[in-house]
Amino acid sequence: MTAQMLAAVLAAVAVGTVLQRVSGTGVGLVVAPTLAVLLGPVQGILATNIITSMSGALITLYVWKYVDWRRYAMLAPAAVIGAVPGALVVRAVPAAWLQISIGALVLLTLAITYLVRTLPHLEGPAATGLAGTAGGFFNTTAGIAAPAMVVYALVSRWDQRAFAATMNPVFMTMGLVSFLVKVAFGATGPEGLPPWWTLLAVTATVLVATFGGGLVARRVSPGLGRALALSLAAAGALVAIIRGALALIG
């Protein structure tokens, strides 16, 4: 990994972590498309899983008292169910097609996020379990569970402050589960795990950005933070689709 590539990765991690701290979503939305382009779809999403787990754990320490642990206890186990078929997809699908699929999946889920406001009120264990399963699958294949969680929050009328707080332990768990399932199923790709020194740099970036995100959260509304994250995700998704298409043509 070149110095320029590492700088781009760390910039994406910093932006995503700040947005995560502000709105409850952001790390996967910003980091996954960026790393899929820079590192490739397999290693990029694997690195995203590690980063979301780290950032989720750190931010949880700041927002512990606002976390809805009852919903977390339903979402987290369901994520494991979705992670297993997700790892099988990653192992079976060629890299170029996976990159195109990741970009298309991001755009589709973002579109659903905007359109879902017209759907009826849905709540209960079944809806929560379905959201967790979908989130686990999306997180494993594309590193992005946030749109599924945003859809669930909207249809269940989940309070924004509790949602933003609860997403951190949820993403921490999903990232860890996705990583472990991929390792267990041999779906880490030929490159294997990211270099250890990049993980140290990412850890330091997440620590600084988490603190900085707390300062930003006092001045920026969660709604604005979420809108910025979704806009950046859409741009990253388009780049991923274009790069995958060029790889197929070439």
C-alpha positions as CSV (number, residue, x, y, z in Angstrom):
1,M,0.0,0.0,0.0
2,T,1.4,3.3,-1.1
3,A,1.5,6.4,1.2
4,Q,-1.1,8.1,-0.9
5,M,-3.4,5.1,-0.7
6,L,-3.0,4.9,3.1
7,A,-3.7,8.6,3.4
8,A,-7.0,8.1,1.4
9,V,-7.9,5.2,3.6
10,L,-7.3,7.1,6.8
11,A,-9.2,10.1,5.5
12,A,-12.2,7.9,4.7
13,V,-12.0,6.3,8.2
14,A,-11.8,9.8,9.8
15,V,-14.8,11.1,7.9
16,G,-16.9,8.0,8.5
17,T,-16.1,7.9,12.2
18,V,-17.1,11.5,12.7
19,L,-20.4,10.9,10.9
20,Q,-20.9,7.7,12.9
21,R,-20.5,9.7,16.2
22,V,-22.9,12.4,15.0
23,S,-25.7,10.3,13.4
24,G,-25.2,6.6,14.3
25,T,-24.3,5.8,10.7
26,G,-21.3,6.6,8.5
27,V,-18.3,4.3,9.0
28,G,-19.5,1.6,6.6
29,L,-21.3,4.0,4.3
30,V,-18.2,6.0,3.7
31,V,-15.4,3.5,4.2
32,A,-16.8,0.5,2.3
33,P,-17.1,2.1,-1.2
34,T,-13.7,3.9,-0.7
35,L,-11.8,0.8,0.4
36,A,-13.5,-1.4,-2.2
37,V,-12.0,0.9,-4.8
38,L,-8.6,1.3,-3.2
39,L,-8.0,-2.2,-1.9
40,G,-10.3,-4.3,-4.0
41,P,-13.8,-5.6,-3.1
42,V,-12.7,-8.5,-0.9
43,Q,-9.9,-7.1,1.1
44,G,-11.5,-3.7,1.2
45,I,-14.7,-5.0,2.7
46,L,-12.8,-7.2,5.1
47,A,-10.9,-4.1,6.3
48,T,-14.2,-2.2,6.6
49,N,-15.5,-5.0,8.8
50,I,-12.6,-4.6,11.1
51,I,-12.9,-0.8,11.2
52,T,-16.6,-0.8,11.9
53,S,-16.1,-3.2,14.8
54,M,-13.3,-1.0,16.2
55,S,-15.2,2.3,15.8
56,G,-18.4,0.8,17.2
57,A,-16.7,-0.4,20.3
58,L,-15.0,2.9,21.0
59,I,-18.1,5.1,20.4
60,T,-20.2,2.7,22.5
61,L,-18.1,3.8,25.5
62,Y,-19.3,7.4,24.9
63,V,-23.0,6.7,24.4
64,W,-23.5,3.7,26.7
65,K,-26.4,5.2,28.7
66,Y,-28.5,5.9,25.6
67,V,-28.2,2.4,24.0
68,D,-31.4,0.3,23.7
69,W,-29.9,-3.0,24.9
70,R,-33.2,-4.8,24.4
71,R,-33.2,-4.2,20.7
72,Y,-29.5,-4.9,20.5
73,A,-30.1,-8.3,22.0
74,M,-32.5,-9.1,19.1
75,L,-30.5,-7.5,16.3
76,A,-27.1,-9.0,17.1
77,P,-28.0,-12.7,17.0
78,A,-30.0,-12.2,13.8
79,A,-26.9,-10.7,12.2
80,V,-25.0,-14.0,12.6
81,I,-27.7,-15.7,10.5
82,G,-27.2,-13.2,7.7
83,A,-23.4,-13.3,7.9
84,V,-23.1,-17.0,6.9
85,P,-24.7,-16.8,3.4
86,G,-22.9,-13.4,3.0
87,A,-19.5,-15.1,3.4
88,L,-20.4,-17.8,0.9
89,V,-21.3,-15.1,-1.6
90,V,-18.0,-13.3,-1.1
91,R,-16.1,-16.6,-1.6
92,A,-18.0,-17.5,-4.8
93,V,-18.5,-14.2,-6.8
94,P,-15.6,-12.9,-8.9
95,A,-14.0,-9.7,-7.7
96,A,-15.2,-7.4,-10.5
97,W,-18.8,-8.6,-10.2
98,L,-18.6,-8.3,-6.5
99,Q,-17.5,-4.7,-6.8
100,I,-20.3,-3.9,-9.1
101,S,-22.8,-5.7,-6.8
102,I,-21.5,-3.7,-3.8
103,G,-22.0,-0.4,-5.6
104,A,-25.5,-1.4,-6.9
105,L,-26.4,-2.7,-3.4
106,V,-25.4,0.6,-1.8
107,L,-27.5,2.6,-4.4
108,L,-30.5,0.3,-4.0
109,T,-30.5,0.5,-0.2
110,L,-30.0,4.3,-0.3
111,A,-33.0,4.6,-2.6
112,I,-35.0,2.4,-0.2
113,T,-33.9,4.6,2.7
114,Y,-35.4,7.7,1.0
115,L,-38.6,6.0,-0.2
116,V,-39.3,4.0,2.9
117,R,-41.0,7.0,4.7
118,T,-44.2,6.1,2.9
119,L,-44.3,2.5,4.4
120,P,-46.5,1.6,7.3
121,H,-45.5,1.3,10.9
122,L,-43.7,-2.1,11.4
123,E,-42.4,-3.2,14.8
124,G,-42.0,-6.3,16.9
125,P,-39.5,-9.3,17.1
126,A,-40.1,-10.4,13.5
127,A,-39.3,-7.0,12.0
128,T,-36.3,-6.6,14.3
129,G,-35.0,-10.1,13.5
130,L,-35.4,-9.5,9.7
131,A,-33.6,-6.2,10.0
132,G,-30.7,-7.9,11.9
133,T,-30.4,-10.7,9.3
134,A,-30.4,-8.3,6.4
135,G,-27.9,-6.1,8.1
136,G,-25.6,-9.1,8.8
137,F,-25.8,-10.2,5.1
138,F,-25.2,-6.7,3.7
139,N,-22.3,-6.1,6.2
140,T,-20.6,-9.3,5.2
141,T,-20.9,-8.9,1.5
142,A,-20.6,-5.1,1.2
143,G,-19.5,-3.8,4.6
144,I,-22.7,-1.7,4.7
145,A,-25.5,-2.5,7.2
146,A,-26.5,1.1,7.8
147,P,-29.2,1.4,5.1
148,A,-31.0,-1.7,6.4
149,M,-30.8,-0.3,9.9
150,V,-32.0,3.1,8.8
151,V,-35.0,1.5,7.1
152,Y,-35.8,-0.4,10.2
153,A,-35.5,2.7,12.4
154,L,-37.9,4.6,10.1
155,V,-40.6,1.9,9.9
156,S,-40.4,1.2,13.6
157,R,-40.4,4.9,14.5
158,W,-37.3,4.4,16.6
159,D,-36.2,7.5,18.6
160,Q,-33.1,9.1,16.8
161,R,-30.9,9.4,19.9
162,A,-31.5,5.8,21.0
163,F,-31.0,4.6,17.4
164,A,-27.7,6.5,16.9
165,A,-26.4,5.1,20.2
166,T,-27.6,1.5,19.7
167,M,-26.1,1.3,16.2
168,N,-22.6,1.4,17.7
169,P,-22.7,-1.9,19.6
170,V,-24.7,-3.4,16.7
171,F,-22.1,-2.4,14.1
172,M,-19.3,-3.5,16.5
173,T,-20.9,-7.0,16.6
174,M,-21.7,-7.2,12.9
175,G,-18.2,-6.2,12.0
176,L,-16.7,-8.8,14.3
177,V,-19.1,-11.5,13.1
178,S,-18.5,-10.8,9.5
179,F,-14.8,-10.9,9.9
180,L,-14.8,-14.2,11.8
181,V,-17.2,-15.9,9.4
182,K,-15.1,-14.9,6.4
183,V,-12.0,-16.3,8.0
184,A,-13.8,-19.5,9.0
185,F,-15.2,-19.9,5.4
186,G,-12.0,-19.0,3.7
187,A,-13.5,-15.9,2.1
188,T,-10.7,-13.4,2.9
189,G,-9.4,-13.5,-0.7
190,P,-5.9,-14.1,-2.0
191,E,-4.5,-11.0,-0.3
192,G,-5.5,-12.2,3.1
193,L,-5.7,-9.9,6.1
194,P,-4.7,-6.2,5.8
195,P,-1.1,-5.4,7.0
196,W,-0.8,-5.1,10.7
197,W,0.7,-1.6,10.5
198,T,-2.3,-0.3,8.6
199,L,-4.5,-1.5,11.4
200,L,-2.4,0.4,13.9
201,A,-2.8,3.6,11.8
202,V,-6.5,3.0,11.5
203,T,-6.9,2.5,15.3
204,A,-5.2,5.8,16.0
205,T,-7.4,7.5,13.4
206,V,-10.5,6.1,14.9
207,L,-9.5,7.2,18.4
208,V,-8.8,10.8,17.3
209,A,-11.9,10.9,15.0
210,T,-14.2,9.6,17.8
211,F,-13.1,12.4,20.1
212,G,-13.4,15.0,17.3
213,G,-16.8,13.6,16.3
214,G,-18.0,14.3,19.9
215,L,-17.2,17.9,19.4
216,V,-18.8,18.0,16.0
217,A,-22.0,16.3,17.4
218,R,-22.6,19.4,19.6
219,R,-22.8,21.6,16.5
220,V,-24.2,19.4,13.7
221,S,-27.7,17.8,13.8
222,P,-27.9,14.0,13.4
223,G,-30.1,14.5,10.4
224,L,-27.5,16.6,8.6
225,G,-24.8,14.0,9.5
226,R,-26.9,11.2,8.1
227,A,-27.5,13.2,4.9
228,L,-23.8,13.8,4.4
229,A,-23.0,10.1,5.0
230,L,-25.6,9.0,2.5
231,S,-24.4,11.5,-0.1
232,L,-20.8,10.3,0.3
233,A,-21.9,6.7,0.1
234,A,-23.7,7.3,-3.2
235,A,-20.7,8.9,-4.7
236,G,-18.5,6.0,-3.5
237,A,-20.9,3.4,-4.9
238,L,-20.9,5.0,-8.3
239,V,-17.1,4.9,-8.4
240,A,-17.2,1.2,-7.3
241,I,-19.6,0.3,-10.1
242,I,-17.5,2.1,-12.7
243,R,-14.3,0.5,-11.6
244,G,-15.9,-3.0,-11.6
245,A,-17.3,-2.4,-15.1
246,L,-13.9,-1.2,-16.4
247,A,-12.3,-4.4,-14.9
248,L,-14.7,-6.5,-16.9
249,I,-14.1,-4.6,-20.1
250,G,-10.4,-4.7,-19.6
